């Protein structure tokens, strides 16, 4: 009876030891320079790599450090940055294809530039003609008010103010149109530089 009990205990010990060994042996050096060994991940070394030996003594893939909250946040930010960069590249590729379809060669692009500028120049010509008329109306309103002198009515003074406001508004409109013209020119310049690379097939 004692023999069978001893054999049973021995078998359980051997099986238990085999199960423990199958997990692996972890080893590391902690902050104080101590060499630590355990049959499971070592809490004192969660922030650093831990060597892992299998039952046969062959070294397994080391256990990587557990990332800190700050490291997790940085990793998430880096992942988001990479995704945004991929989206930017895809969107730029889409825009490039649209640009190539619209302007298959330099002649098509230059023709579009000339037409666009001509439209702006025609608008500016009309706007300046209208400004000339408004300036004349303003001068006339001033003359009418001066002719009446102290007898000038509120309506006369209002006419001068209205003519002046219309003239100033037209000047601002002309200035805004000129700025738009410059922006259009710069846009065509930027497109031309990019299209040269796309036409040559050198743009990624």
C-alpha positions as CSV (number, residue, x, y, z in Angstrom):
1,X,0.0,0.0,0.0
2,X,2.8,2.4,0.9
3,X,4.6,1.4,-2.3
4,X,1.7,2.3,-4.5
5,X,1.2,5.6,-2.6
6,X,4.9,6.5,-3.1
7,X,4.7,5.6,-6.8
8,X,1.6,7.7,-7.2
9,X,3.2,10.7,-5.4
10,X,6.3,10.3,-7.6
11,X,4.2,10.3,-10.8
12,X,2.3,13.4,-9.7
13,X,5.6,15.1,-8.9
14,X,7.1,14.2,-12.3
15,X,4.0,15.3,-14.2
16,X,3.8,18.5,-12.2
17,X,7.4,19.2,-12.9
18,X,6.9,18.5,-16.6
19,X,3.9,20.8,-16.8
20,X,5.8,23.6,-15.1
21,X,8.8,23.1,-17.4
22,X,6.6,23.2,-20.5
23,X,5.7,26.8,-19.6
24,X,9.3,27.9,-19.8
25,X,11.9,29.6,-17.6
26,X,12.0,33.4,-17.6
27,X,15.1,35.4,-16.6
28,X,16.0,39.1,-16.5
29,X,18.0,41.7,-14.6
30,X,16.0,44.2,-12.6
31,X,16.7,47.8,-11.8
32,X,19.0,46.9,-9.0
33,X,21.2,44.6,-11.1
34,X,19.7,41.4,-9.6
35,X,19.4,38.4,-11.8
36,X,15.9,37.0,-11.5
37,X,14.6,33.6,-12.7
38,X,11.0,32.4,-12.6
39,X,8.7,29.8,-14.3
40,X,6.4,32.7,-15.3
41,X,6.7,36.3,-16.4
42,X,8.6,38.3,-13.8
43,X,6.7,41.3,-12.5
44,X,9.9,43.3,-11.7
45,X,10.9,43.1,-15.3
46,X,7.7,43.9,-17.1
47,X,9.3,47.1,-18.4
48,X,12.1,45.3,-20.1
49,X,12.8,42.2,-22.3
50,X,12.9,38.8,-20.6
51,X,14.7,35.8,-21.9
52,X,12.6,32.6,-22.1
53,X,14.1,29.1,-22.1
54,X,12.1,26.1,-23.1
55,X,12.1,22.7,-21.4
56,X,15.0,21.6,-23.6
57,X,17.1,24.6,-22.8
58,X,16.6,26.2,-26.2
59,X,16.0,29.9,-26.0
60,X,12.5,31.0,-27.2
61,X,11.5,34.3,-28.5
62,X,12.1,36.9,-25.8
63,X,9.1,38.3,-24.0
64,X,8.8,41.9,-25.1
65,X,8.4,44.7,-22.5
66,X,4.9,45.7,-21.5
67,X,4.4,49.1,-23.1
68,X,3.6,52.0,-20.8
69,X,0.6,54.2,-21.2
70,X,2.7,57.0,-22.8
71,X,4.2,54.5,-25.2
72,X,0.7,53.2,-26.1
73,X,-0.4,56.8,-26.8
74,X,2.7,57.5,-28.9
75,X,2.1,54.3,-30.9
76,X,-1.6,55.3,-31.5
77,X,-0.5,58.7,-32.6
78,X,2.1,57.3,-35.0
79,X,-0.5,54.9,-36.4
80,X,-2.9,57.8,-36.9
81,X,-0.1,59.8,-38.6
82,X,0.7,56.9,-41.0
83,X,-3.0,56.5,-41.9
84,X,-3.3,60.2,-42.6
85,X,-0.2,60.1,-44.7
86,X,-1.5,57.1,-46.7
87,X,-4.8,59.0,-47.2
88,X,-2.9,62.1,-48.3
89,X,-0.9,60.1,-50.9
90,X,-4.1,58.4,-52.2
91,X,-5.9,61.7,-52.5
92,X,-2.9,63.3,-54.2
93,X,-2.8,60.4,-56.7
94,X,-6.5,60.9,-57.4
95,X,-6.0,64.6,-58.0
96,X,-3.1,63.9,-60.3
97,X,-5.2,61.6,-62.4
98,X,-7.9,64.2,-62.6
99,X,-5.3,66.8,-63.6
100,X,-3.9,64.5,-66.3
101,X,-7.4,63.9,-67.7
102,X,-8.1,67.6,-67.9
103,X,-4.7,68.6,-69.3
104,X,-3.2,65.7,-71.3
105,X,-0.4,67.9,-72.6
106,X,1.2,71.4,-72.2
107,X,-0.8,72.9,-75.0
108,X,-4.1,72.1,-73.3
109,X,-2.9,73.6,-70.1
110,X,-1.7,76.8,-71.7
111,X,-4.9,77.2,-73.6
112,X,-6.9,76.9,-70.4
113,X,-4.6,79.5,-68.7
114,X,-5.1,82.0,-71.6
115,X,-8.8,81.6,-71.6
116,X,-9.1,82.0,-67.8
117,X,-7.0,85.2,-67.8
118,X,-9.0,86.6,-70.7
119,X,-12.2,86.2,-68.8
120,X,-10.7,88.0,-65.8
121,X,-9.4,90.8,-68.0
122,X,-12.8,91.3,-69.6
123,X,-14.5,91.5,-66.2
124,X,-11.9,94.0,-65.1
125,X,-12.5,96.1,-68.2
126,X,-16.3,96.2,-67.5
127,X,-15.6,96.9,-63.8
128,X,-13.3,99.9,-64.6
129,X,-15.9,101.3,-67.0
130,X,-18.5,101.1,-64.3
131,X,-16.1,102.8,-61.8
132,X,-15.6,105.6,-64.3
133,X,-19.4,106.2,-64.4
134,X,-19.7,106.0,-60.6
135,X,-16.8,108.6,-60.2
136,X,-18.6,110.9,-62.6
137,X,-21.9,110.5,-60.7
138,X,-20.1,111.2,-57.4
139,X,-18.5,114.4,-58.9
140,X,-21.9,115.5,-60.1
141,X,-23.5,114.9,-56.8
142,X,-20.9,117.0,-55.1
143,X,-21.5,119.8,-57.6
144,X,-25.2,119.7,-57.0
145,X,-24.6,119.9,-53.3
146,X,-22.2,122.8,-53.7
147,X,-24.6,124.7,-56.0
148,X,-27.3,124.6,-53.3
149,X,-24.9,125.7,-50.6
150,X,-26.7,126.1,-47.3
151,X,-30.0,125.2,-49.0
152,X,-28.8,121.7,-49.7
153,X,-31.5,119.2,-48.7
154,X,-30.9,115.9,-46.8
155,X,-31.7,114.1,-50.1
156,X,-28.9,116.0,-51.8
157,X,-26.4,115.1,-49.1
158,X,-27.6,111.5,-49.1
159,X,-27.0,111.4,-52.9
160,X,-23.4,112.4,-52.3
161,X,-22.9,109.7,-49.7
162,X,-24.6,107.1,-51.8
163,X,-22.5,107.9,-54.8
164,X,-19.3,107.9,-52.7
165,X,-20.1,104.5,-51.2
166,X,-20.9,103.0,-54.6
167,X,-17.6,104.2,-56.0
168,X,-15.6,102.8,-53.0
169,X,-17.4,99.5,-53.3
170,X,-16.6,99.2,-57.0
171,X,-12.9,100.0,-56.2
172,X,-12.8,97.2,-53.7
173,X,-14.4,94.8,-56.2
174,X,-11.7,95.7,-58.8
175,X,-9.0,95.0,-56.2
176,X,-10.6,91.7,-55.2
177,X,-10.8,90.7,-58.9
178,X,-7.1,91.5,-59.3
179,X,-6.2,89.4,-56.4
180,X,-8.2,86.5,-57.8
181,X,-6.4,86.9,-61.1
182,X,-3.0,86.6,-59.3
183,X,-4.2,83.5,-57.5
184,X,-5.3,82.0,-60.7
185,X,-1.9,82.7,-62.3
186,X,-0.1,81.1,-59.3
187,X,-2.4,78.1,-59.5
188,X,-1.6,77.5,-63.1
189,X,2.1,77.9,-62.4
190,X,1.9,75.3,-59.6
191,X,-0.1,73.0,-61.9
192,X,2.4,73.4,-64.7
193,X,5.3,72.4,-62.5
194,X,3.5,69.2,-61.3
195,X,2.1,68.4,-64.7
196,X,5.6,68.5,-66.2
197,X,6.6,65.6,-63.8
198,X,3.3,63.8,-64.5
199,X,3.7,64.1,-68.3
200,X,7.3,62.8,-67.9
201,X,6.2,59.9,-65.7
202,X,8.6,60.9,-62.9
203,X,6.0,61.8,-60.3
204,X,5.3,58.9,-57.8
